Amino acid sequence: MTALLFGSISTIADTSELQRESFNEAFAQHDLGWTWDREDYVEMLRGNGGADRITGYAAEQGQDVDAAAVHRTKSEIFQRKLGSSPITLRPGVLDAVRAAKDAGAKVGLVTTTSPANVEALVGALAPDLALSDFDVVVDSTSVEQVKPDPAAYRYALETLGETADAATAVEDNVGGVSAAVAAGVTCVAFPNANTASHDFGQASKTVDHLDPADLALSGRA
């Protein structure tokens, strides 16, 4: 394996509950009267895309909502929370990044969240992790299609000059696993606290911490 691709910001730091809190605060700011409890949110995470979740939920409630505006507010709140919350790397992430680098493998972040969310997360994790640790960062400005479409992975592989069979992806949600597999990339599932109950049958394995030995790390001579 000559490329290690982290598939979302929550494969690096578990921000899922922080995201849910941010949604609920955004709903309050927009006077929607909505509250997503954890049980409901766990089910919503079976799909991808925060703005799409808002649109779908509004349709269920029979409400006409500017989903893009609500999602912008949610993102602003989330970014502020990242700057003021005790965010830590998930178990084994730093070891995996270091092992990949030591082996001469490339490291990527392959998400379709916004650049601002990526920057806020990495800023919150400094000095343990920096954007310079990644050989490619894919975000919402890189591709038009969000996961489970494989476009983000194909973009990353093309940018890195790697083939799918030379890469391993790490994903925390089912849609992300589907995107990696559709791009021909072997995927290790690394569920977060809110996706642990989901079906990761498409993944090559499911782990609760990253061990470099599980990632078949190697580099080019």
N, C-alpha and C positions, 0 to 999 in steps of 0.2 A: 504494500500500500504506500503510495507516494503522495497522497493528498488526504488530509483529515478535514472534513467539512462539518462544522457545527451548524445545525439547521434552524435555530431560532435563538432569540436572546435568553429564553428560559432553559436552554440547554447549558447555558453558561452560569446564570444565576436564576434561581426560582423566583420569578416575579409575578406568578400567576395570581396570587391573592392581592398583590398590590395593584394589578390590572383591574381586578374585580372592584376593589374599593374605588378606583379612579372612575370606572364606569358609573357607579352609583352616585358619586359626587357630581359627575357631569349631568346625570339625569336630574338631580336636585337643582343644579344651576339653570337647567332648561325647563324647570317646572313641569316635568313629565309625570311625577308621581310614581315612578318605577323604582323597584329595588330588586336586584338580582341576588338571591341568596346563593350560598355555596353549592347546594345540591343542583339548582337550576343551571348554574354556571358550568359545573362539571359536564352536564349534558351538552351545553352549547359548544364546549371545547372539542366536541367530536367533529366540528366543522372549522373552517379557517376564515379569518377576516373579521376584524372588529366592527367595521362599518356595515358589513353584511349581516352581522348578528343584530345590530340595531335595526336595520331595515326589516329583517325577518320578524323581530319581536314587535315592532310597530304594526306590522301587518296583522299579527296575531291579536293585537289589542284594538285593531280597527282605528288606528290613529295615523294622521298624516304628519310625518316627522322629517325634518332636515337631518338625515343621518350623518351626512358629511360634517355638518356644523357641530353636532353632538360629539362626533368622534374626534374632531379637532380639539374640543374642550377636554375630552377625556385624555388625549395625548398630552396636552399642556399640564394637566394635573398629574399625570403619571410621571412626566419628566421632573416635576418639582418634587414628587415623592421620592424618586430615585436619589435626588440630591440630599434628602434629609432623613432617609431610612438606612438602617444598618444592613446594607446589601453585601452578601458574601458569595464567593465562587462556590459552585456546587462541588460535591466530593469527587476528587480525581481530575477535575478540569485542568488545573494548573500542571499537574503531573503529565497529563496527556499532551498538552501543548508543548511542554518542555521536551518530552520524549520524541514527539514528532520533529521538532526542530533539531534535536540531537541526531536523529536518524536521517536528516536531510530531506524530510518530507515537507510539503507545503501545508499551510493551515488556512482555512477559509471560514468566513461567517456567511451563511447562505440563508438570509431571511428576506421577507418582503414587508417588514415594518419600515417606518420612516427613518431617514438618516438621523433626525433629531433624537429619536428613541435609542438608536445605536450609540450615538455620542453620549447621551445622558447615562446609559448603562455603563459604558466603558469608563466614563469619568467617575462614576460612583465606585468602580472597582479599582481605580488607581491607588497605589502603583503596581498592584499585582498583575494587572492586565492592561494593555494599551492597544490602540488601533494598529500600531506598527507591528504587533505580534501576528497580524493576519496578512497573508499574501493577497487575498481578495476579500472584499466586503460587498456582498450583494444586498441591496435594499429596495425600497419601493420605487426608486427612480431608475433602477437597472432594467426591469422587465415590466411588461404590461399585465401579464397573467400571474395571479397569486396561486399559491399551493392550494389544492393538490396538483395543479398543473406543474410539469417538470421544468418549465422555462428557467426558473432561478438556478437550478442545478446545471442545466445545459450552459447557461451564461457563465457560471463559475468555472466549469470545466474548460470552456473555450478560452476564457481569460487566463487561466492557469496553464493552458497548453497540455492538459491531462486528458486521458481517456477515462470513461466511466469505470472500467474494470480496474483502474489503478487507484480508485478513491474509496474511502469509507465515510459515510455520513453518520451523524449522531442527531437523532430527532426526539422531541419530547411529546409529539402529538401525532395522531393517526394520519391526518392530512399531510403532514410533513414526510412521514414514512412513505406514503403513497407517491409523493412527488419524487423522492429519491429513487424509489424502485422503478418508477416509470422512466426515469432518466438512465436506468441501468446501473445505478450505484448501490453497492451493498450498504445496508442501513442497520445500525445498532440503535435500538429504542432505549431512551433514557428518560422515562416518564417523570413529570413533575408531580407535586403533591395533589394536583387537581386532575391529572390524567392517568394516574396509576391504575385505575379500574378499567381503562379502555382496552380494546382488543388490538394488540400489536402483532398479530399473526404474520403480517407481511415482513416484519423485521427479521434479520438473521439471528438476533438474540435480544433479550431485554435485560437491562442491568439497573442496579440502584446506585452505582457509583462507576466512574470511569477508571478502568485499569488498562494501562498501555498494552498489556499482554492480550487483552481482548480485541485490540484494534489492529493487530497485524502490522504494526508500524515498521516501515522500511523506507529507505531512500535510494536514490540513484547513486551508483558508484561514481 
